[in-house]
Amino acid sequence: MAQDIEARTIADRVFESIQTAIVKGDIPPGSKISEPELARTYGISRGPLREAIRRLEGRKLLVRIPHVGARVVSLSAEELLEIYHVRESLEGLACRQAADKMTQEEIEGLQTLLTLHEQQIEEEEGRAYYQKEGDLDFHYRIIQGSKNQTLIQILGGELYHLVRMYRYQFSASGNRPKRAFSEHQQIINAIADRDGELAELLMRRHIAASRNHLEQRVAEGVSQPIENRIA
């Protein structure tokens, strides 16, 4: 029993480490996953590693290709743009509903979270804006705050971790981290004012800005694989 618990703990730790590496792009999209190499890197046996890999497949961050093995998911530019168009509409709606449904305590918690994010951006000297998953993620908090179970299922389901991955990698360039933070603050202000119309507009503009950045990056490197253009 103790060995089973220890194995699960090790698998949890490795799962979180590999997931963070994928989201941050340290393991780039399209990369082949080598179990022997990862086992050496993390100093673990193949059992806990395979459990971690299965969980990453469940989150759609890894895909298993017949006769090839597991690879980090890699979307085409067209697939990414489709996701951003869906996000713009649905997260805008979630933001409008959050302005009406979030409690004052939840709004204050969102502001506290953003203060933590500001400290992190300063520590990174404005180069990155990495948000951990779940309640430490600004977008996740707003989606949950909409209290709309259909939106929560669509935006917080299997697409969520894939979106996190590309959202981070696109934001980690130029002055996008500081701009994204400023946009987040404006969104919170609108939610706090219970102005659903403005909150939706600001969220849609926020995601549209990320989509425009993506389109610009694609236009600058049409001949390169998408994973190289966004790394």
Backbone hydrogen bonds in HBPLUS format (Angstrom, degrees):
<---DONOR---> <-ACCEPTOR-->    atom                        ^
c    i                          cat <-CA-CA->   ^        H-A-AA   ^      H-
h    n   atom  resd res      DA  || num        DHA   H-A  angle D-A-AA Bond
n    s   type  num  typ     dist DA aas  dist angle  dist       angle   num
A0005-ILE N   A0001-MET O   3.02 MM   4  6.36 158.1  2.07 152.3 157.6     1
A0006-GLU N   A0002-ALA O   2.96 MM   4  6.17 157.5  2.01 146.0 152.4     2
A0007-ALA N   A0003-GLN O   2.87 MM   4  6.06 156.9  1.93 146.7 153.0     3
A0008-ARG N   A0004-ASP O   2.98 MM   4  6.25 156.2  2.04 146.7 152.7     4
A0009-THR N   A0005-ILE O   2.94 MM   4  6.18 154.7  2.01 146.7 154.0     5
A0010-ILE N   A0006-GLU O   2.92 MM   4  6.19 159.0  1.96 151.8 156.9     6
A0011-ALA N   A0007-ALA O   2.89 MM   4  6.11 160.2  1.93 147.4 153.3     7
A0012-ASP N   A0008-ARG O   2.83 MM   4  6.04 152.5  1.90 147.5 154.9     8
A0013-ARG N   A0009-THR O   3.03 MM   4  6.28 160.7  2.06 147.9 152.5     9
A0014-VAL N   A0010-ILE O   2.93 MM   4  6.18 166.9  1.95 156.4 159.7    10
A0015-PHE N   A0011-ALA O   2.82 MM   4  5.84 157.7  1.87 145.7 152.9    11
A0016-GLU N   A0012-ASP O   2.99 MM   4  6.19 164.5  2.01 150.7 153.8    12
A0017-SER N   A0013-ARG O   3.02 MM   4  6.23 155.9  2.08 145.2 152.2    13
A0018-ILE N   A0014-VAL O   2.86 MM   4  6.04 169.4  1.87 158.6 160.6    14
A0019-GLN N   A0015-PHE O   2.89 MM   4  5.97 162.0  1.92 150.0 156.0    15
A0020-THR N   A0016-GLU O   2.99 MM   4  6.09 160.0  2.03 143.5 148.6    16
A0021-ALA N   A0017-SER O   3.03 MM   4  6.24 155.8  2.09 143.5 150.4    17
A0022-ILE N   A0018-ILE O   2.90 MM   4  6.16 150.3  1.99 150.9 158.7    18
A0023-VAL N   A0019-GLN O   2.90 MM   4  6.13 170.1  1.91 156.4 158.8    19
A0024-LYS N   A0020-THR O   2.92 MM   4  6.01 161.7  1.96 150.5 155.4    20
A0026-ASP N   A0021-ALA O   2.79 MM   5  4.86 122.3  2.13 150.9 159.2    21
A0027-ILE N   A0021-ALA O   3.10 MM   6  5.58 153.1  2.17 122.2 120.1    22
A0025-GLY N   A0022-ILE O   3.06 MM   3  5.06 143.7  2.19  98.2 109.3    23
A0031-SER N   A0028-PRO O   3.11 MM   3  5.69 157.9  2.16 138.8 140.2    24
A0030-GLY N   A0072-VAL O   2.91 MM  42  4.91 148.6  2.01 116.2 125.1    25
A0072-VAL N   A0031-SER O   2.87 MM  41  5.33 154.2  1.94 147.0 154.7    26
A0033-ILE N   A0070-ALA O   2.80 MM  37  5.44 173.6  1.81 154.2 152.0    27
A0038-LEU N   A0034-SER O   2.96 MM   4  6.18 167.1  1.98 159.3 162.9    28
A0039-ALA N   A0035-GLU O   2.84 MM   4  5.92 158.0  1.88 153.6 160.1    29
A0040-ARG N   A0036-PRO O   3.04 MM   4  6.27 151.0  2.12 142.6 149.7    30
A0041-THR N   A0037-GLU O   2.88 MM   4  6.11 159.8  1.92 148.9 155.2    31
A0042-TYR N   A0038-LEU O   2.92 MM   4  6.05 164.9  1.95 154.6 156.6    32
A0043-GLY N   A0039-ALA O   2.87 MM   4  5.54 113.5  2.32 129.3 144.1    33
A0044-ILE N   A0039-ALA O   3.08 MM   5  5.14 147.5  2.19 136.5 145.1    34
A0050-ARG N   A0046-ARG O   2.85 MM   4  5.96 158.0  1.89 151.6 156.3    35
A0051-GLU N   A0047-GLY O   3.15 MM   4  6.47 151.7  2.24 149.1 157.2    36
A0052-ALA N   A0048-PRO O   3.02 MM   4  6.28 155.8  2.08 145.4 151.4    37
A0053-ILE N   A0049-LEU O   2.92 MM   4  6.21 155.6  1.98 150.4 157.4    38
A0054-ARG N   A0050-ARG O   2.92 MM   4  6.13 155.4  1.98 145.5 151.7    39
A0055-ARG N   A0051-GLU O   3.12 MM   4  6.40 153.7  2.19 145.9 152.4    40
A0056-LEU N   A0052-ALA O   3.02 MM   4  6.32 149.9  2.11 145.9 154.4    41
A0057-GLU N   A0053-ILE O   2.92 MM   4  6.20 147.4  2.02 147.8 156.8    42
A0058-GLY N   A0054-ARG O   2.99 MM   4  6.28 149.3  2.08 141.5 150.1    43
A0059-ARG N   A0055-ARG O   3.11 MM   4  6.45 132.4  2.35 136.8 148.8    44
A0061-LEU N   A0056-LEU O   3.07 MM   5  5.54 149.0  2.17 169.3 162.3    45
A0060-LYS N   A0057-GLU O   2.94 MM   3  4.96 159.1  1.99 107.4 112.3    46
A0073-VAL N   A0061-LEU O   2.89 MM  12  5.40 168.2  1.91 136.4 137.7    47
A0063-VAL N   A0071-ARG O   2.83 MM   8  5.47 158.8  1.88 157.4 164.4    48
A0071-ARG N   A0063-VAL O   2.84 MM   8  5.47 155.2  1.91 152.5 160.0    49
A0065-ILE N   A0069-GLY O   2.90 MM   4  5.19 176.1  1.90 135.9 135.3    50
A0068-VAL N   A0065-ILE O   3.00 MM   3  5.32 157.2  2.06 135.0 135.9    51
A0069-GLY N   A0065-ILE O   2.87 MM   4  5.19 173.8  1.88 154.3 154.2    52
A0080-LEU N   A0076-SER O   3.03 MM   4  6.32 159.1  2.08 152.5 158.1    53
A0081-LEU N   A0077-ALA O   2.96 MM   4  6.18 161.8  1.99 151.4 156.1    54
A0082-GLU N   A0078-GLU O   3.02 MM   4  6.25 153.2  2.09 145.8 153.1    55
A0083-ILE N   A0079-GLU O   3.12 MM   4  6.40 155.6  2.18 144.9 150.8    56
A0084-TYR N   A0080-LEU O   2.97 MM   4  6.31 156.1  2.03 152.0 158.7    57
A0085-HIS N   A0081-LEU O   2.97 MM   4  6.22 150.9  2.06 147.6 155.0    58
A0086-VAL N   A0082-GLU O   3.05 MM   4  6.35 157.7  2.10 148.2 154.1    59
A0087-ARG N   A0083-ILE O   2.85 MM   4  6.10 161.0  1.89 150.8 156.5    60
A0088-GLU N   A0084-TYR O   2.90 MM   4  6.02 158.1  1.95 144.0 149.7    61
A0089-SER N   A0085-HIS O   3.30 MM   4  6.56 159.7  2.34 146.0 149.5    62
A0090-LEU N   A0086-VAL O   2.92 MM   4  6.08 174.8  1.93 164.2 163.7    63
A0091-GLU N   A0087-ARG O   2.76 MM   4  5.34 156.0  1.82 141.6 150.0    64
A0092-GLY N   A0088-GLU O   3.30 MM   4  5.82 138.7  2.49 118.1 128.7    65
A0093-LEU N   A0089-SER O   3.11 MM   4  6.36 152.0  2.19 140.2 147.3    66
A0094-ALA N   A0090-LEU O   2.89 MM   4  6.17 156.1  1.94 144.5 151.6    67
A0095-CYS N   A0091-GLU O   2.89 MM   4  6.00 150.5  1.98 141.2 148.5    68
A0096-ARG N   A0092-GLY O   3.04 MM   4  6.35 153.8  2.11 145.5 152.2    69
A0097-GLN N   A0093-LEU O   3.04 MM   4  6.33 161.7  2.08 153.1 157.3    70
A0098-ALA N   A0094-ALA O   2.81 MM   4  5.99 144.2  1.94 142.4 153.4    71
A0099-ALA N   A0095-CYS O   3.09 MM   4  6.31 147.3  2.20 145.0 151.8    72
A0100-ASP N   A0097-GLN O   3.07 MM   3  5.20 137.6  2.26  98.1 110.0    73
A0101-LYS N   A0097-GLN O   2.81 MM   4  5.99 148.9  1.91 148.7 158.9    74
A0102-MET N   A0098-ALA O   2.89 MM   4  5.19 165.3  1.91 137.7 140.5    75
A0107-ILE N   A0103-THR O   3.01 MM   4  6.34 154.4  2.08 150.1 157.1    76
A0108-GLU N   A0104-GLN O   2.95 MM   4  6.20 160.2  1.99 149.3 154.5    77
A0109-GLY N   A0105-GLU O   2.93 MM   4  6.15 148.4  2.04 141.3 150.4    78
A0110-LEU N   A0106-GLU O   2.94 MM   4  6.20 144.5  2.07 141.5 150.9    79
A0111-GLN N   A0107-ILE O   3.02 MM   4  6.38 151.6  2.10 148.4 155.6    80
A0112-THR N   A0108-GLU O   2.95 MM   4  6.24 154.5  2.02 145.8 153.0    81
A0113-LEU N   A0109-GLY O   2.95 MM   4  6.17 153.7  2.02 143.4 150.4    82
A0114-LEU N   A0110-LEU O   3.02 MM   4  6.31 153.2  2.09 142.8 149.8    83
A0115-THR N   A0111-GLN O   3.01 MM   4  6.32 146.1  2.13 145.0 154.1    84
A0116-LEU N   A0112-THR O   3.16 MM   4  6.53 151.2  2.25 145.9 152.9    85
A0117-HIS N   A0113-LEU O   2.98 MM   4  6.33 151.7  2.06 146.9 155.5    86
A0118-GLU N   A0114-LEU O   2.88 MM   4  6.16 148.4  1.98 145.6 153.8    87
A0119-GLN N   A0115-THR O   3.19 MM   4  6.51 153.4  2.26 144.7 150.5    88
A0120-GLN N   A0116-LEU O   3.07 MM   4  6.38 151.4  2.15 144.7 152.8    89
A0121-ILE N   A0117-HIS O   2.92 MM   4  6.22 157.0  1.97 153.3 158.8    90
A0122-GLU N   A0118-GLU O   3.05 MM   4  6.28 156.7  2.10 146.5 152.7    91
A0123-GLU N   A0119-GLN O   2.96 MM   4  6.23 151.0  2.05 143.7 151.8    92
A0124-GLU N   A0120-GLN O   2.97 MM   4  6.26 140.7  2.13 142.2 153.1    93
A0124-GLU N   A0121-ILE O   3.14 MM   3  5.00 122.7  2.49  90.2 104.8    94
A0126-GLY N   A0121-ILE O   2.85 MM   5  5.15 176.1  1.86 153.4 152.3    95
A0125-GLU N   A0122-GLU O   2.99 MM   3  4.79 156.8  2.05 100.6 106.7    96
A0127-ARG N   A0124-GLU O   3.12 MM   3  5.56 163.0  2.15 112.9 118.3    97
A0136-LEU N   A0133-GLU O   3.45 MM   3  5.72 163.1  2.48 123.5 122.3    98
A0137-ASP N   A0134-GLY O   2.91 MM   3  5.52 157.0  1.96 128.2 130.0    99
A0141-ARG N   A0137-ASP O   3.02 MM   4  6.29 159.4  2.06 157.2 162.5   100
A0142-ILE N   A0138-PHE O   3.23 MM   4  6.54 156.0  2.29 147.7 153.5   101
A0143-ILE N   A0139-HIS O   2.96 MM   4  6.22 162.6  1.99 153.2 158.2   102
A0144-GLN N   A0140-TYR O   2.92 MM   4  6.16 166.0  1.94 154.9 158.3   103
A0145-GLY N   A0141-ARG O   2.83 MM   4  5.95 144.4  1.95 138.0 149.3   104
A0146-SER N   A0142-ILE O   3.05 MM   4  6.31 119.4  2.43 141.7 155.0   105
A0146-SER N   A0143-ILE O   3.22 MM   3  5.39 151.4  2.30 100.8 109.1   106
A0147-LYS N   A0144-GLN O   3.16 MM   3  5.81 158.9  2.21 116.1 121.6   107
A0152-ILE N   A0148-ASN O   2.94 MM   4  6.18 160.8  1.98 155.7 162.1   108
A0153-GLN N   A0149-GLN O   2.95 MM   4  6.01 154.1  2.02 140.2 146.5   109
A0154-ILE N   A0150-THR O   3.03 MM   4  6.26 160.5  2.07 148.5 153.5   110
A0155-LEU N   A0151-LEU O   2.82 MM   4  5.82 169.8  1.83 157.9 160.2   111
A0156-GLY N   A0152-ILE O   2.75 MM   4  5.09 139.0  1.92 128.7 140.0   112
A0160-TYR N   A0157-GLY O   3.03 MM   3  5.57 148.5  2.13 114.5 123.3   113
A0163-VAL N   A0159-LEU O   2.88 MM   4  6.04 160.9  1.91 161.8 167.5   114
A0164-ARG N   A0160-TYR O   2.94 MM   4  6.25 155.3  2.00 147.6 154.9   115
A0165-MET N   A0161-HIS O   3.09 MM   4  6.25 155.7  2.16 140.4 145.8   116
A0166-TYR N   A0162-LEU O   3.28 MM   4  6.65 165.5  2.30 154.8 155.3   117
A0167-ARG N   A0163-VAL O   2.75 MM   4  5.75 156.2  1.80 154.8 163.1   118
A0168-TYR N   A0164-ARG O   2.98 MM   4  6.03 163.8  2.01 149.4 152.2   119
A0169-GLN N   A0165-MET O   3.23 MM   4  6.43 168.3  2.25 144.9 148.3   120
A0170-PHE N   A0166-TYR O   2.97 MM   4  6.03 151.8  2.05 147.7 153.6   121
A0171-SER N   A0167-ARG O   3.13 MM   4  6.19 144.7  2.26 138.3 147.8   122
A0171-SER N   A0168-TYR O   3.08 MM   3  5.15 120.7  2.44  95.5 110.9   123
A0172-ALA N   A0168-TYR O   3.06 MM   4  6.20 134.3  2.28 150.1 161.4   124
A0176-ARG N   A0173-SER O   3.16 MM   3  6.04 156.8  2.22 144.4 148.1   125
A0179-ARG N   A0175-ASN O   3.20 MM   4  6.41 161.5  2.23 153.7 159.4   126
A0180-ALA N   A0176-ARG O   2.75 MM   4  5.84 162.7  1.78 160.3 164.7   127
A0181-PHE N   A0177-PRO O   3.03 MM   4  6.24 155.5  2.09 145.1 151.6   128
A0182-SER N   A0178-LYS O   3.05 MM   4  6.27 160.1  2.09 145.4 150.4   129
A0183-GLU N   A0179-ARG O   2.91 MM   4  6.20 155.9  1.97 150.5 157.3   130
A0184-HIS N   A0180-ALA O   2.89 MM   4  6.15 151.3  1.97 146.4 154.6   131
A0185-GLN N   A0181-PHE O   2.99 MM   4  6.34 153.1  2.07 149.9 156.7   132
A0186-GLN N   A0182-SER O   3.11 MM   4  6.44 155.0  2.18 147.0 153.2   133
A0187-ILE N   A0183-GLU O   3.05 MM   4  6.31 152.4  2.13 146.0 153.5   134
A0188-ILE N   A0184-HIS O   2.99 MM   4  6.33 158.7  2.04 152.1 157.2   135
A0189-ASN N   A0185-GLN O   3.00 MM   4  6.25 159.4  2.05 148.4 154.1   136
A0190-ALA N   A0186-GLN O   3.07 MM   4  6.37 153.4  2.14 145.5 151.8   137
A0191-ILE N   A0187-ILE O   2.98 MM   4  6.29 157.8  2.03 151.2 157.6   138
A0192-ALA N   A0188-ILE O   2.79 MM   4  6.00 164.4  1.82 157.7 162.0   139
A0193-ASP N   A0189-ASN O   3.00 MM   4  6.20 139.7  2.17 138.7 149.3   140
A0195-ASP N   A0190-ALA O   2.98 MM   5  5.34 166.5  2.00 163.3 159.6   141
A0194-ARG N   A0191-ILE O   2.87 MM   3  4.91 154.4  1.93 105.2 113.0   142
A0199-ALA N   A0195-ASP O   2.93 MM   4  6.11 162.0  1.96 154.5 160.5   143
A0200-GLU N   A0196-GLY O   2.93 MM   4  6.08 161.2  1.97 148.8 152.8   144
A0201-LEU N   A0197-GLU O   3.09 MM   4  6.30 162.5  2.13 144.4 149.5   145
A0202-LEU N   A0198-LEU O   2.86 MM   4  6.07 164.6  1.88 157.7 161.1   146
A0203-MET N   A0199-ALA O   3.00 MM   4  6.19 157.9  2.05 147.3 153.2   147
A0204-ARG N   A0200-GLU O   2.93 MM   4  6.10 163.3  1.95 153.8 158.7   148
A0205-ARG N   A0201-LEU O   2.92 MM   4  6.16 156.5  1.97 147.5 154.4   149
A0206-HIS N   A0202-LEU O   2.88 MM   4  6.01 151.7  1.96 142.6 150.9   150
A0207-ILE N   A0203-MET O   2.99 MM   4  6.26 163.3  2.01 155.3 157.4   151
A0208-ALA N   A0204-ARG O   2.87 MM   4  5.95 154.3  1.93 144.8 153.2   152
A0209-ALA N   A0205-ARG O   2.88 MM   4  6.02 147.4  1.98 144.7 152.4   153
A0210-SER N   A0206-HIS O   3.36 MM   4  6.71 150.9  2.45 138.2 144.9   154
A0211-ARG N   A0207-ILE O   2.92 MM   4  6.25 153.5  1.99 147.0 155.1   155
A0212-ASN N   A0208-ALA O   2.79 MM   4  6.03 156.9  1.85 150.7 156.7   156
A0213-HIS N   A0209-ALA O   3.01 MM   4  6.20 148.5  2.11 139.6 148.2   157
A0214-LEU N   A0210-SER O   2.96 MM   4  6.26 152.6  2.03 144.8 152.2   158
A0215-GLU N   A0211-ARG O   2.90 MM   4  6.23 160.8  1.94 152.8 157.3   159
A0216-GLN N   A0212-ASN O   2.95 MM   4  6.17 150.4  2.04 143.3 151.2   160
A0217-ARG N   A0213-HIS O   2.97 MM   4  6.26 157.8  2.02 148.9 154.7   161
A0218-VAL N   A0214-LEU O   2.93 MM   4  6.21 157.3  1.98 154.0 160.3   162
A0219-ALA N   A0215-GLU O   2.94 MM   4  6.12 158.1  1.99 144.2 150.3   163
A0220-GLU N   A0216-GLN O   3.01 MM   4  6.22 140.1  2.18 143.1 153.5   164
A0221-GLY N   A0218-VAL O   3.14 MM   3  5.33 142.7  2.29 101.0 111.5   165
A0224-GLN N   A0221-GLY O   3.09 MM   3  5.56 159.0  2.14 116.0 122.4   166
A0228-ASN N   A0225-PRO O   3.00 MM   3  5.48 135.8  2.20 111.8 123.2   167
A0229-ARG N   A0225-PRO O   3.17 MM   4  6.50 147.9  2.28 149.0 158.7   168
A0230-ILE N   A0226-ILE O   3.20 MM   4  6.36 144.5  2.33 148.8 155.8   169
